[in-house]
Amino acid sequence: MLIMTEKGIDAFLSTKVQLGADVSVAIGPIGAGAAVATTDILQFSRNKGIFGGVAAEGTVISPFNTLNNAYYGEEMSAVDILVRGKARNAQAGDLRARLQGFTEFGVVFAFNSAKINSSALSTLDYVVNTLNATPGITMDIEGYTDDIGSVDYNQELGKHRAQSVKGYLVSQGIDQTRLTVKTKVSEFKKT
């Protein structure tokens, strides 16, 4: 779902929203043209074969407050979680702290290489242990490069680096559906 308007955002931050009544909805490419300009939400579905007319109108979406409150250990609204950033789960504190360190140092690769250095294995093993201890957590893996070379080449190298990390985590028993590969090209040059 892509929320296209302020009205759509406000509806999703309320206690419940009914598609088609509280907000307008268009289905994927069917909503192309003038309808897209005025619709609050675009909904897409990835299907194989024939796409039958799936109607989202009438669908009611509401937060599962019982689970949110249990997870965060206190009452949390959708606005608290998504907008105010007040939601914190104490059980994830150690993971957040360790991952914050990874954002600064991460898994360092040799120039022009996607091979994991042996020095990175203790970091990756910690990630494996943490993911095993917290089965509900998913992880985005970003592959970075410097900006030497073409953007296309660097994006491909970054993808290979992220896939190397994912491959290692999967080889250690982490379910690959919990891991998403992303790539970025850094804005600094290698010195």
URWOZI-V108885 format. One record per run of one state. SS is the DSSP state (alpha for helix, beta for strand, coil for the rest). FROM is the first residue (numbers start at 1). LEN is the number of residues. Records with the same first field share a line. If there is no record, write none. Layout:
BEGIN
SS->FROM-LEN + FROM-LEN
END
This chain:
BEGIN
coil->1-1 + 4-2 + 13-3 + 20-3 + 24-1 + 32-2 + 39-2 + 44-16 + 63-2 + 73-5 + 83-7 + 106-12 + 134-5 + 144-7 + 172-4 + 184-8
beta->2-2 + 16-4 + 23-1 + 25-3 + 41-3 + 60-3 + 139-5 + 179-5
alpha->6-7 + 28-4 + 34-5 + 65-8 + 78-5 + 90-16 + 118-16 + 151-21 + 176-3
END
